[in-house]
């Protein structure tokens, strides 16, 4: 960035001599790198050219006939600074004082002259002491990082440790100060450009004093770009500052926002590059580098603490800079309104546009005298929220903390579940009590505002980690039952959290809403944090919910079949029907993604009966001839426990003429415990019908083994983790399951076998059947039928 900056600054201002000088310096550097020109000659020529051109520019500034002598005095001092810097580089090979001493003397003279010149330069910003302190804290950590990079890059041979450490610290401080000048809030002003040029010039001199010029001197070429470009920037910035100086006091413009990323990204990038070069050269970190790395930690921690503490104040300053009609400070409050209270007429204050007073809606309690821009919004939300006024208050609060140079804050959307079956008055009472509990755990400067009819929003100025902690506290505060007319009502809470990190208010609100929806999908009573991957998942979920209804009628569902093999002789004995949704919009959707959406849309029954019908029809086709194969179909416990499941299944079997023993109904073991008595009754009804039953996804746990004794099943399906060796060296758990299965008369099917090792482990462990990619992959009915043709004797 620093090398490209002169071209960005000089060329648009028609500074052709500066651009030409920069190109000439670049060509000289290439010639020296190729050993065509000695390094001292290149350093002298480049520094002389830069000092000459910058001196001419500053001489014109010093000779101007302005009424104010201040710019002329600044031009004289800055001219002296660049001339001394150029002479130091030019006469360095000729002096007898010593390499480092000569540069040190020249650097002191340059620093003294330039400091005095900058002090007299028009347009120099004079921030308050608190602002200077904050900038110092903000810059200390990156400056230490730059110093560490300098320590790693500076040569170790011929350079004493104190001199090397001092040079590294000096370079870190000068480099960070230059970044602050070029990326600060007044980075486009002439004074900032001039100050950055002075710092670059001093940095070039420090490099010139520490980098060796022998034997080849190529490393000393690193001092040339900052030295030359710094002198040119001094001249250009001083001229601009003098031209922009106004004789009369003008109205103070709005303070521009500082560019934060160069001050954060560039020091980190330089440090990473230096660390890579240091380690690539085979050098290990020494004690000094470790101490410098540790020294960067306390300033970073202090910076975060100051940001957290200054966030409300910064938000207030940002709100003051907002245009008329959007400023929080110039809004007139309307009294809080709750149900049963008449709405007061709008009251506009002086200078407030029509509609501004009522734009916040009922329930707003704006306080111009409050300590922060959004703490004045701290109010009881309207239980009939969802009005444009609530949204306007929320967006304004988000905009207030999002406009500061370093945005810090978060939005939490709180939604209450369980109030649907009560009346509107009781629902309002619950919401009012929830807001009362929330206000007891949030900070005084946080905003509470209505957002939806069943919840509210909280805007906090804290960082994301503290905001997440606030969300957990809100969950704890809102979870106790609510007393309503002598009865106790329990509600569930879903909270979506989104950071205010430069995104627009509407985007932050959308992100928090997506996170809240995710919390609802994952079971409620939780806090979900927005991220980009979450948004992709939710967008995908919305697409699924939009396209799934009507998929059966449109003929988009399909079945694939995975053969089940007898592990003793390798003969296929049956197949499992697996559902696929061939959506023309979303592509192929698997059951793991399809079924949760179908459950939420109450479409599981429609899909499962389609699967049963299609699987029985296919089984009827495969039953022609001597083959006696069985078909396994997965059924959810929700559909299995319906009262007429057994009767409807019997009707399907009769319609296709399928023997009941050829069908296997599978139910997932983890979901059985929720309604175990009804599941047992339905499975017993299926067995009385002649249909075989299977327990899928079996886990070798104590509760699962105890539950297994109650279930009337014929097959037990276990995963590959039970047939593989355990990490602790103990034998596989399949031995325990096989023993239990033999005592109960249950045959085992090892599923998801993906390697020959797992197949062999399942066979040795006592599993009769196997299923998985290592045996046969799922395929269409035609391909599976061709697979069966390879085993003419396939039977049950």
Secondary structure, 3 states (H helix, E strand, C coil): CHHHHHHHHHHHHCCHHHHHHHHHHHHHHHHHHCCCCCHHHHHHHHHHHHHHHHHHHHHHHHCCCCCCCHHHHHHHHHHHHHHHHHHHHHHHHHCCCCHHHHHHHHHHHHHHHHHHHHHHCCCCCCCCHHHHHHHHHHHHHHHHHHHHHHHHHCCCCCCCHHHHHHHHHHHHHHHHHHHHHHHCCCCCCHHHHHHHHHHHHHHHHHHHHHCCCCCCCHHHHHHHHHHHHHHHHHHHHHHHHHHHCCCCCCCCCCCCCCCHHHHHHHHHHHHHHHHHHHHHCCCCCCHHHHHHHHHHHHHHHHHHHHHHHHHHHHHHHHHHCCCCCCCCCCCCCCCCCCCCCCCCCCCCCCCCCCCCCCCCCCCCCCCCCCCCCCHHHCCCCCCCCCCHHHHHHHHHHHHHHHCCCCCCCEEEEEEEECCCCCCHHHHHHHHHHHHHHHHCCCCCCCEEEEEECCEEEEEECCCHHHHHHHHHHHHHHHHCCEEECCEEECCEEEEEEEECCCCCHHHHHHHHHHHHHHHHHCCCCEEEECCHHHHHHHHHHHHHHHHHCCCCCCCCEEEEEEEEEECCCCCEEEEEEEEEEEECCCEEEEHHHHHHHHHHCCCHHHHHHHHHHHHHHHHHHHCCCCCCCEEEEECCHHHHCCCCHHHHHHHHHHHHCCCHHHEEEEEEHHHHHHHHHHHHHHHHHHHHHCCEEEEEEECCCHHHHHHHCCCCCCEEEECHHHCCCCCCCCCCCHHHHHHHHHHHCCEEEECCCCCHHHHHHHHHHCCCEECCCCCCCCECHHHHHHHHHCCCCCCC
